[in-house]
Amino acid sequence: NARGTGKPSRPSKPTVAMDPIAPPGKPQNPRVTDTTRTSVSLAWSVPEDEGGSKVTGYLIEMQKVDQREWTKCNTTPTKIREYTLTHLPQGAEYRFRVLACNAGGPGEPAEVPGTVKVTEMLEYPDYELDERYQEGVFVRQGGVIRLTIPIKGKPFPVCKWTKEGQDISKRAMIATSETHTELVIKEADRNDSGTYDLVLENKCGKKTVYIKVKVIGSPNTPEGPLEYDDIQARSVRVSWRPPADDGGADILGYILERREVPKAAWYTIDSRVRGTSLVVKGLKENVEYHFRVSAENQFGISKPLKSEEPVIPKTPLNPPEPPSNPPEVLDVTKSSVSLSWSRPKDDGGSRVTGYYIERKETSTDKWVRHNKTQITTTMYTVTGLVPDAEYQFRIIAQNDVGLSETSPASEPVVCKDPFDKPSQPGELEILSISKDSVTLQWEKPECDGGKEILGYWVEYRQSGDSAWKKSNKERIKDRQFTIGGLLEATEYEFRVFAENETGLSRPRRTAMSVKTKLTSGEAPGVRKEMADVTTKLGEAAQLSCQIVGRPLPDIKWYRFGKELIQSRKYKMSSDGRTHTLTVMTDEQEDEGVYTCVATNEVGEVESSSKLLLQAAPQFHPGYPLKEKYYGAVGSTLRLHVMYIGRPVPAMTWFHGQKLLQNSEKITIENTEHYTHLVMKNVQRKTHAGKYKVQLSNAFGTVDATLDVEIQDKPDKPTGPIVIEALLKNSVVISWKPPADDGGSWITNYVVEKCEAKEGAEWQLVSSAISVTTCRIVNLTENAGYYFRVSAQNTFGISEPLEVASIVIIKSPFEKPGVPGKPTITAVTKDSCVVAWKPPASDGGAKIRNYYLERREKKQNKWIAVTTEEIRETVFSVQNLIEGLEYEFRVKCENLGGESEWSEISEPVTPKSDVPIQAPHFKEELRNLNVRYQSNATLVCKVTGHPKPIVKWYRQGKEIIADGLKYRIQEFKGGYHQLIIASVTDDDATVYQVRATNQGGSVSGTASLEVEVPAKIHLPKTLEGMGAVHALRGEVVSIKIPFSGKPDPVITWQKGQDLIDNNGHYQVIVTRSFTSLVFSNGVERKDAGFYVVCAKNRFGIDQKTVELDVADVPDPPRGVKVSDVSRDSVNLTWTEPASDGGSKVTNYIVEKCATTAERWLRVGQARETRYTVINLFGKTSYQFRVIAENKFGLSKPSEPSEPTVT
């Protein structure tokens, strides 16, 4: 003031300057999920705004519709977003709201829309049908039918499964939980196909769902017997019928195999026959064969149908065909008819030995054989006929097998002497023959028919034709005629008719066919056939033949029907007699059949031979081997390998180190183009693994490894089954995955239970378990159970793993001890505050609830003071009657059960002379920042009347003073303090103080922050000599945890260079760890030591981390060629500039002829030198080398300079 400055006041208590923490926003979507006659279940979603810190829990409040006050349902915030209120009066109506809490306190409430009536919720039964069930379920034979249907309804519906109306409880395992029902059938067979019905029923109604199931598998054996027809010298037709059961899937085809008697090996003829018959070609004549056929669908191959009897291919002998034309009538008298006919076109495989003539009068249908012995010519005069009778004739041919059918019948002819037409001309004579004409001469007819011969007609036809052609357009008087315009070197037949005024005579035919001559030139003819040629691959091959002709023929060369053109590869030469084709061979495909075709005006001829190329065998590049071969257990596995190389190599198969040979279950088929390994009834343990096929001839050896995976149902899970948790009505079990998954991913586990009593059966718990742990509920307390677990993949379900002994269902926790004797304070006319100490022992489980009861001292009936859960050790009892004397007792509950009742409290009488003042904070708790290992003191001042009971909590759990870690003190004036000794990181959290009396309760919170020096926590794998290992190009993240308060500053460096975020590195820092990320993949240059440093004002710490980047090696360098001979060279090279972080274990040497495009592997070496052998002379080669380490192959080196051997 005007007189000066006074003495300062007493200092205030220390205060930390900090921003206030904003409470969270409203929870989203508060809703009722269920109601019963005594409970309501609520759920909600997280708030959009968490406020200034993380949401730590939720408070629920309720309000009766006829009251204004909101009542807290839980005193400790629940961390899950659902809550069930129990012990509510039936029919009552309430409103509910939810508040989110964080370090800043509770936020705004979110109210559940409308009012909620406590009554049983009713809902029609319903289900959700997965899309995969819409069009039916397909299961492999021997697999598992598993139908899982989510269901709902209030009350929960009763589920009943049937199959087409029939009970299936003995065939199927059925389980129903609170969310779904499921049906499981193990080892499904074809009889399990059908429609499965699920009926859901509750008091609201009934609903049914239908699911079609089809069990599919390998087809049955084809229906027999095998039948043979169309048997030829080198072929036979084999027929069968489709299988009675196709396995539920379309037959893709049939596999037909043959076996030559007396050999034991079966050879595949065709592995995909579409129909039910096949003409098998390429057989040996007069050799016995057996056949067998198997059906195949997409799920497997059936057992084979075998032939009962062998079949022998041979030339078929059949009766001949009949003459194709009717017999021709040459002459007629009153008692005879002269006939001629043509030979049959097909003699049936046996020479025609003769003919029979049949006749019949036109007035009857009966045919009569005329001759009893065979006629050996094709002309004959039938005698002994009846004058003026009309006849028809037909011919039958005969060979060593039998008689043919009859020929067509002749035209009807009447037996009478010819007096109106002339008789046949006399004998025909061939005067001359040229290349295109024939001159005939004949005698006049013996009888002119009583009339003058007017002239003659001449006709001709090619041998074998049925139609005759006229040679003269007008009658000729002379008995000589030249027929021109004929074809060169062609056989013809001729006949001549005589004509008078009455008509034409019967014709006179030449007795034999007449062949025209060739021209004066000479058709091409082969003087020396082209011989087969064998040469080494890479050398020139010459194919020669001798063909002559006049004029000189035109020469063309062909391969597989395609004309060859003169080029660098093909060179043609000829001296007019010897014709030569030179082939520059550079690939195995150059071998094959080559044909020389010679043509001139007179004719054409050809000569062919085969070119065989000798070379080391190699696998056919057009048919690459697969990375892996798969087969289902029990099926037939086929490994087919195509190759090229001559001479035909020796082919051997190995399984591991074991040599494979033909046996009952193994068939090896080797040809000049492929080797084929067939294994029947394959099993995972005996047939899976590495197979090696080796091809070897005089020019080299090549081998390849085929990785075979036989897929089967998995092994049983790895035991033992571990009891993770045991409660009074449930158990949690765990296990380990199978040691062998059968070659297919484990899709799920099937868990079953069986009560340990006589006659009990296994019951399904669930078949939808995707992890290796399962909680089994609804068990009977103190009952014994067995449990078992099976693993399932797409190929089936494993054998079960069972628990080693009976599991008795009882809680592992003891009942809690007895709470302390209740003490009564803050007594008013209708209320008091009851407090007690928690039990000395919680029985091994958290105290879940307290039960507080009261009674009038003169009465024996105890009454619960509330239906709500009591979580604290203090409770304000309301609605007492003034003047009555009351006693109280308390008990507690954990997962092991309920404790005994406590001692009864001292009697208390409600009085009216106590004014009530609700608790109130005069001084709030304050947030603290405390140094590591120092003491923290939380202080508050509380007023209220009656005197409030004050309790302290850490993360919602009451703090019990022990005099060491925690001390709780009360001072005059309403001061209360909590002292926490030697604080560490674990003590940094939110603390709460709550004061309670009849007027209500009040609580306050404070955050304790512990200032901790910065510390790096290296993972165990990186301690000592540990390092981060990676392949070049791999995305790497080095994650290092750290701690410290305040948050440390984190830096990374390599050598002397600090690392920051750029295109190559990314540094990530969170509150608990830092990561150095190589997002584009690591390079070799990234290998080395990295230092991570954490620093705050209380300390600094740093650690070193090693990064090891591995890679395939660089290419070898400087390939040089020396010591060149006709068939070998020596190679040397320099090792790679970098071995990729792993020692080079091998070098691969390749060659390429300069005229070819494909590099061929020739060998492997461990040193930087190699001798290449089996080269072709006078051939230009280049060579290159590839390095290999444990991470793979390098790129090839630069090729060597071309070298000529």
Secondary structure by P-SEA (a helix, b strand, c coil): cccccccccccccccccccbbbbbccccccccccccccbbbbbbbcccccccccccbbbbbbbcccccbbbbcccccccccbbbbccccccccbbbbbbbbccccccbbbbccccccccbbbbcbbbbbccccccbbbbcccccbbbbbbbccccbbbbbbbcccccccccbbbbbcccccbbbbcccccccccbbbbbbbcccbbbbbbbbbbbbccccccccccccccccccbbbbbbbcccccccccccbbbbbbbcccccbbbbccccccccccccccccccbbbbbbbbbbccccccccccccbbbbbccccccccccccccccccccccbbbbbbbccccccccccccbbbbbbccccccccccccccccccccccccccccccbbbbbbbbccccccccccccccccccccccccccccbbbbccccccbbbbbbbcccccccccccccccccccccccbbbbcccccccccccccccccccccbbbbbbbbccccccccccccbbbbbbbcccccccccccccbbbbcccbbbbbbbbbbcccbbbbbbbcccccccccccbbbbbcccbbbbbbbccccccccbbbbbbbccccccbbbbbbbbbcccccccccccccbbbbcccbbbbbbbbbbbccccbbbbbcccccccccccbbbbbcccbbbbbbccccccccccbbbbbbbcccbbbbbbbbbbbbccccccccccccccccccbbbbbbbcccccccccccbbbbbbbccccccccccccccccccbbbbccccccccbbbbbbbbccccccccccccbbbbbccccccccccccccccccccccbbbbbbcccccccccccbbbbbbbccccccccccccccccccbbbbccccccbbbbbbbccccccccccccccccbbbbbccbbbbcccccccbbbbbbcccbbbbbbbbbbbccbbbbbbbcccbbbbbccccbbbbbbcccccbbbbccccccccbbbbbbbbcccbbbbbbbbbbbbccbbbbccccccccbbbbbccccccccccccccccbbbbbbbcccccccccccbbbbbcccccccccccccccccbbbbbbbbbcccbbbbbbbbbbbbbcccccccccccccccccbbbbbbcccccccccccbbbbbbbcccccbbbbcccccccbbbbccccccccbbbbbbbbccccccccccccccccc
